[in-house]
Amino acid sequence: MSIENRLPEAYLQRMRRELGGEADAYEASFCEKPFYGIRANTAKFRVEDMKRTFPGQLTPVPWAPEGCYYPAELRPARHPYYYAGLYYLQEPSAMSPGSVLPIVPGDRVLDLCGAPGGKATQLGMRLMGSGVLFANDISASRAQAMLKNIELAGIPNVYVTAETPEHLAENFPEYFDKILVDAPCSGEGMFRREPSMVKDWEAKGPAYYADIQQQILRTAVRMLRPGGMLLYSTCTFSTEEDEENVRKLLAQDPALSLVPIAPRPGFSDGKIPGTVKLWPHKIHGEGHFLSLFQKAGGSDSKEAAASKSAKCSASKPGRLPEEAAAFLARLPEKYRKLTFLQVKENIYLLPEDTALRPGLHYLRTGLFFGALKKEHFTPSQALALALSAEDFSGKVLYPLEDERVIRYLKGETIDTSGAEEDGPDGWNLICVDRYPLGWAKRSKHNLKNKYCPGWRWQ
Ligand SMILES: C[S@@+](CC[C@H](N)C(=O)[O-])C[C@H]1O[C@@H](n2cnc3c(N)ncnc32)[C@H](O)[C@@H]1O
């Protein structure tokens, strides 16, 4: 199909005007096939191990140290390591915002427009279990999809909410150290990969999104602590949505300054120095825009922000029911010292920052530890993926090539009679190599499958 038939006339005219001598290269990029990206979950799995898993098949994404390209025929989602949450499949350019925002363990991080969670899982992994990730999306159904990705990635220190930015801001004034606003946009950078975005562009256009983005950004800034940093990204090229929004935000809030993003291979300058554009005709990836801000006044420390919000923290919990307490006693100390929250039969282990606020729509409050049914405790799928094999004494380690790995992922009961891994009855963590997949309950010579039914290998 010709480029004129694929893209709206008004869009083509604008791009030809703006890109000048590069317009032909931009249009020619629509003949290329999309690029596929895989990002190591470095909280569990090193990039070198990922490369060894797919020998000779992965090549580095130049701007994202944890990212690689893979050939379409590889199908890494049909591999048991995918079910162990060891990597995430992500469009290569979409790896840039989560890699540029300078997250350090211990940070309070907000991903305000987070679903389906590509960047949220990246931010969460960079926290390495310390600090807290708030993963939010205005849409509850999209936030639900994000929750699954976060659980699969094994991120324990997380709150997942489905909230308006305004409602969050009322509850978390100047609370976060780092905020990502990966805003809804007109999607021009995705036209090659997702032609359906073209229809949305024709129906709404950049101006519609620019207003929403400005509103989201202003609200996000209210939640940024003095000294904190905010990354604003879109997957569009329109100046109205990108640089104009940067200018408006800087003009309306004197406390904000633009932090120049350090050059990386593949990064081109935006129209404002220090901002970044990724262009599909210059890189192997789709279009993106990035800008980084800092709020003045870093003297207001994290501790001060903590005391400001301490009055809203969770109330002191009661005692854990006996079976759940016995199970918790088998976990490492870092889990045992967490505050727990029981909501009906479900028990959650709250991040050190017990940032619960009444009236917010939480889909997840911390690590889902497990459920109690008639006093009996069942550990959760999320807990299995947050643990490492060393964290739990009762476990079965199957090598990758063992056919029982796929049988376990399909939900089958595994007969262990005569097998050397027979052990005491009770809960066992089933692992592929040394990476947890889920739970099974051993009874005599059977491992009764407790793998989450919705997650099964199809
Ligand atoms: C570009 S997508 C985010 C992609 C996501 N960051 C990722 O990497 O997977 C934008 C998201 O913003 C959400 N959204 C739209 N309007 C919003 C608003 N006013 N506040 C918060 N999120 C919003 C949409 O539901 C959508 O999931």
The ligand as a Gaussian input file, in Angstrom:
#p B3LYP/6-31G(d) Opt

LIG

0 1
 C        0.706000       5.175000      26.378000
 S       -0.339000       4.274000      27.387000
 C        0.748000       3.772000      28.679000
 C        1.651000       2.619000      28.350000
 C        2.393000       2.119000      29.545000
 N        3.155000       3.170000      30.173000
 C        3.292000       0.951000      29.219000
 O        4.498000       1.138000      29.079000
 O        2.812000      -0.179000      29.160000
 C       -1.283000       5.499000      28.162000
 C       -2.182000       5.011000      29.286000
 O       -2.750000       6.164000      29.895000
 C       -4.028000       5.816000      30.374000
 N       -4.750000       7.094000      30.590000
 C       -5.544000       7.776000      29.755000
 N       -5.979000       8.897000      30.343000
 C       -5.421000       8.936000      31.565000
 C       -5.501000       9.824000      32.655000
 N       -6.223000      10.951000      32.592000
 N       -4.828000       9.504000      33.776000
 C       -4.089000       8.373000      33.885000
 N       -3.973000       7.478000      32.870000
 C       -4.632000       7.772000      31.736000
 C       -4.595000       4.913000      29.318000
 O       -5.602000       4.074000      29.878000
 C       -3.357000       4.148000      28.851000
 O       -3.287000       2.901000      29.496000

